[in-house]
Structures are given as structure tokens and as C-alpha cells.
């Protein structure tokens, strides 16, 4: 199956199992991660030996789609993967997880690649390389092969996102923005979505305010519901006329890569299951925390069984 691509090019969709209904459609960036565990951040002209190496698929929206699937819901990912080794590996990972890939487009551009340096305590630095591969066209939504209950954006596919926001609005489908960093895609969507879930870095840069509480109030004028994730400090939120905080789950982090992606995926899964607000935030915080217990974002995302074991609750109570 082929579709019209930007700049007059054509690309082949990666065929996955078509479903009439999807719980969460995740739209945006997919990459392949090479994760090195290092004793410290290397200085100028310094050679540093890694103590461990891991590799797996990554990217905000792709990780969120895997999170939804591991929690036992139906997810789909829309984005680009190159026709190369890393793209093929990532696509097979998505298939293995049960993620619908009908809207994954394969082209000759290289798959985005991230090199992650993880330091003791779990903090990391990341370098990403992405060729100018264009964006999914806006008219992709005209051929949407399923009906999503929730749509999550990370802002990296602005053409399709704009069309999907209108699609969602006309059908009362909740929309979520993973605002991890400030770029044109996220800036365009902040006032268009129902749920704005932002990192501390985004909130600070976007508002110019270093205090998360003040940034929250300013961003609360842009979206009906706003959440700012604060890492070890948990999260703060504003919803309608109410504001509050949610404590983080205490853990000893191994690698914080992908914790935000896992939060967004769990948050969207909870919305699809129409969870209460406090339960929704607790689910998201817990899934994000558990993601930090292993090296590599994709390897750290917990399954529903692992989540139930950590919380010591029956699986059927978690996402009814």
C-alpha cells in the first residue's frame, strides 16, 4: 500500500494488523537508541569506557505506544522509520509489542538515531540525529484505518497533528500533548489539545518562569488540563478551577531515559479507560518510576503484570 509523500515522493506503509478500534493513537517521533552506561560525563578530549551497553527502539510517541500496549490496551503508532537496519529492528519491536503500524511510513532516509549516556543515579544526556525526512502529510487522516479513543501527539509530525486535532475535536476524542521540549510542533499544539503534559524544561523555557507553580498557572490559560512532570519531585497539575500535586514514587533510578514517555503513555491509557483524575495521575507516576529501574527506555517500560506486582493489587483493578 502506498501513499503520497511530502515533496512528491511516495512511501510504503508498514502493514500491521488493521483494527476497527484503537485505544490510543500515538503520533510523532520514532528513533533507535544506543544507550551507554558511563561512570561520569566525559570531558573535552577524554576517552570514557562504558560499563554497559543496551540498544532498543525509542522516541517519545513510539515509547508511549509501547507503554499503552504493555498495559494491555490497543495502541497504534504513526511516524517515520527508515528502510535501514535500525528502522527494521524498531518496526519488528513494535510488531512484537502488538502495536498497530498501519500509519508507519518507510522511506530511504535513515532512521533517527539517539546516543544516550547514562550516569550513576540514572541521569542521562542524549544526542539525536535526524535527517530532513519530511513529515507525514495532513491528508493521511483521510484514510485513518481505525477509530482511536485518545490521540497523543509529541509535536514531531505537525502536518498530520493539525488535521488530527480537527478530526478529534469533531468526534469528541480526547487529545494529549507530550510537551517534552519547545519546538514549532509543540508550540503550535499547546492551545489545541485537551491535556497538556509538559516537562519541567518545557515549562521553564515556554513560560520563562523558573517556578513550576507559576509556570503551571500561566500554562493553565492555554489548555483545559495541564500537568508538569517534575522528575523526583512528582508532578503538579491544573484542571478547571482546581490545582494540586502528586508525589513521585520513591525508587533508586538506574536510567531515567523514557520516563516521561512512559508517563504520557500511561496517562493516555488511563484516559482511554476513563479513570478518575487522582487514579490517572497515580498510574502515570508509577509507570514512569518503574521505567527507571532498567537501562534503556523501551526495556524499562513495565507490563501490566509488573505494575500489579509492584502495587500488590490484582491486575483487573488497575485498568478496569
Secondary structure, DSSP 8 states (H G I E B T S, - for coil): -EEE-GGG-EEEE------SEEEEEEES--EEEEEEE-SS---TT-----SEEEEEEE-HHHHHHHHHHHTT--EEEEEEEESSHHHHHHHHHHHHHT-EEEEEEEESS---EEEEEE-TTS-EEEEEE--------GGGGGG--SEEEEEEE-SS-HHHHHHHHHHHHHTT-EEEEEE-S-SHHHHHHTTTSSEEEEEHHHHHHHH--S-HHHHHHHHTTTSSEEEEE-GGG-EEEEETTEEEEE-------S--TTHHHHHHHHHHHHHHTT--HHHHHHHHHHHHHHHTTSSSHHHH---HHHHHHHHT--HHHH--
